[in-house]
């Protein structure tokens, strides 16, 4: 009857396919108690894992996670030692 509800939601550019609060809560509970990957749980809910984690953060009032900064490559120990001995 509503084929658009069977589509997987990907990112914010997808059409707004309505998901009830109860469906979101069920998906978040499944994510929290999962025995399989988040991708599998998301597929079962008809959304991507990213959307699933967004719902998780929204429903549990968590701040979105910031991406980790890349660490600078450190000089090899020999170069560090030489610099300290100078």
C-alpha positions in Angstrom: 0.0 0.0 0.0 2.9 2.4 0.9 5.9 1.2 -1.1 7.8 4.3 0.0 7.9 3.0 3.6 9.9 -0.1 2.4 12.8 2.1 1.1 16.0 2.5 3.1 16.6 6.0 4.3 20.1 7.2 3.4 21.3 10.6 4.7 19.3 13.8 4.7 18.7 14.0 1.0 16.2 11.2 1.0 12.5 12.0 1.0 11.1 12.3 4.4 9.7 8.8 5.0 7.7 9.0 8.2 8.8 6.7 11.0 6.8 6.6 14.1 8.4 7.3 17.5 7.6 3.7 18.5 9.4 2.3 15.4 12.4 4.5 16.2 12.4 3.3 19.8 12.2 -0.3 18.8 15.1 0.1 16.4 17.2 1.9 19.1 16.4 -0.9 21.6 17.4 -3.5 19.0 20.7 -1.5 18.5 21.4 -1.4 22.2 20.7 -5.1 22.7 21.9 -6.4 19.4 23.7 -9.6 18.7 24.5 -8.6 15.2 26.0 -5.6 13.5 24.4 -2.2 13.4 24.2 -2.5 9.7 22.0 -5.6 10.0 19.8 -3.9 12.7 19.5 -0.9 10.5 18.6 -3.0 7.4 15.9 -4.7 9.5 14.5 -1.3 10.4 14.8 0.0 6.8 17.4 2.6 7.5 21.2 3.0 7.3 23.4 2.4 10.4 24.1 6.2 10.4 20.4 7.0 10.7 20.1 4.3 13.4 22.9 6.0 15.4 21.3 9.4 14.8 18.1 8.1 16.3 20.0 6.6 19.2 21.6 10.0 20.0 18.3 11.8 19.6 16.2 9.5 21.8 18.8 9.2 24.5 19.7 12.9 24.4 23.3 12.2 23.6 25.4 14.9 21.9 26.5 13.7 18.5 30.0 12.3 18.5 32.7 14.3 16.9 35.1 12.6 14.5 38.4 11.9 16.0 41.3 14.1 14.8 44.1 12.4 13.0 47.2 12.1 15.0 50.4 13.6 13.6 53.0 11.0 12.8 55.6 11.2 15.5 59.3 11.2 14.7 61.0 7.8 15.2 62.5 7.2 18.7 66.1 7.7 17.3 65.3 11.2 16.1 63.5 12.1 19.3 66.5 10.8 21.3 69.0 12.8 19.2 66.9 16.0 19.6 67.0 15.5 23.4 70.7 14.9 23.5 71.5 18.1 21.6 
